[in-house]
Amino acid sequence: MLIEADRGQDAPHGRKFEWDELKTAYNGRAVRTRAIANGGMETFEPPFRGAIVVAQNDTVEASPALRERIMAIHFDKTLFSVAGKTAGEQLARIDVEDVSGFIIHVVRREDQILTAYREAFKHHEARMLRHPGIRNGRLAKNHAQLAAMLDAMRLVVTNLTNTQIEQAQAFVLTMLEERQRAVETDHAHVEWFWERFDYLNNPINTDRTACIDHSRTADVHAISLVDFEKRCADAGLRLPCATNELKRLLKTSKRRKFVDVKPVNSRLTEKTTSCWIFRNPDHQPAPAAR
């Protein structure tokens, strides 16, 4: 379990926790490798057979691939009630010996549970892939696994009503919809970059008359990161992360899609300038002449 992980994301120095280090655990591979002290070249890579829980107030800001591997649940006080408080207190009073046999019941019915799970998974994955707005196969797979195990657990937890199961399945689908929207948004640092770009590229907001978009055509933005960094410093704006990290994240930009890094003939300096090229989603092509 990771609790309130890496709260100092904006720290300009020191080693930060890299969420992408957890990606291998998704497929059951080791999250780290260590050498075996036998004088040879052998390494020890134990398979990962557990689960990773991230409990924190902030959302996980990581690469798109890592965010696709997460199923998120947001907790707030919207549904808090006196009845819920009473139920929680009743659960707290249950003796450990009265509930500690759950894993034994599950293991005894392993074959039946897995058979039911596999059948339910096929149904739920197909249903989620057909659901409007769902375009990510990995997200559909992850949430279908959760929905399928919910169905399979009825073999052990026999006091669940059909209404409770329907409500839980509807909640899993809501989780999927929210996750689909989350992975389609840009990383927070990328959003920061575009907010500052729009600010600095508007002469009204700066002391200079020149913009920072070197592109000669309206369909793309051509941005010199060296110039951008200098202009940010002049305006008292600190970069949200190291330049190398920002470069990596900019290649994942979604709304203004990354195209290439190449020299362009600048409309600002009339010289060849190395720029990052992005599509301009606000550009409307002129209608074709008739």
Phi, psi and omega in degrees: 000136176248121183246125180047056186289133171048064182290337182269056183297333184268008179295128184281354182219171179086155181282130179257155177290131179260114180301327183295347176295342182269353186301322184295334180294336182301324180259015176083011179270166183294143176274348176205158180237138176230151182283151175265127185282070177232014179079000181254198182255013184286149178232160180246117181232082181292138178294150179268120183236025182241209178223152178248126178245126177250113182246108180199163180284320181282151173287155178284118178260100183219186180294157178305320181297320179288321180294331177290339183272358185256138168252120189253140174233124180262125179254131171216189185262015184303316185260011177296139181206169177296320179297320179294321177297317179297317179297319178297320178294323178295319178298320182295334182275350180292134180289141182303320182297336182280344183234003186279358182267007184302312183297327179294316179297323180293314182296322180296331182248028184306310183300315180295318181296315181292324177297314178296322180297313183297319179294317180292326181298317179303316181295311185291322179296315179298320180296318182287326177292334177276346185294135181304133177090351181269116184237000185248114182296324180293319178297318178298318180298312182302311184285333175293325176297317179295316180296321180293319179292328175300315178296316183294328182293347178294343176291336181252312179268090192272357183260014177279132179275162177299324179296318179297318179295317179297319179294319179294319179294322177295324178293319177299320178294322176296320175303316180297315180299316180294324180289324177300316178294323182294319183284345180270352177271158180285156174301149183303323180291326178291319177298319176302315181302313184288328175297316180289324177299312180298323179293310183288336182277356178258112183302337181296329185270355184232169178276354183257155177271341183277143174274185178243006177269112184276355186292142176269351180238151185279349184279347179222158170257138174239112189237125172275115182293331176296313178295319180299315181297320180294318180294324176298316179298318179297327181271002180074026180255121180270138178298146183286345182201178178297151183301318180298321178293319179296320178298319180296318183288327181297333179290347178261004183306132186258306184295314174252092191293137177291137181248305187189167168242118185199162176288139177229157174276107189288135174281347181270320184249350184061023179234166176284126184228135177285121186226155170267129185254131178227148174291143176260104184291344181274353181286130177249112180301144178294141179298143181295139179291141179260000000 
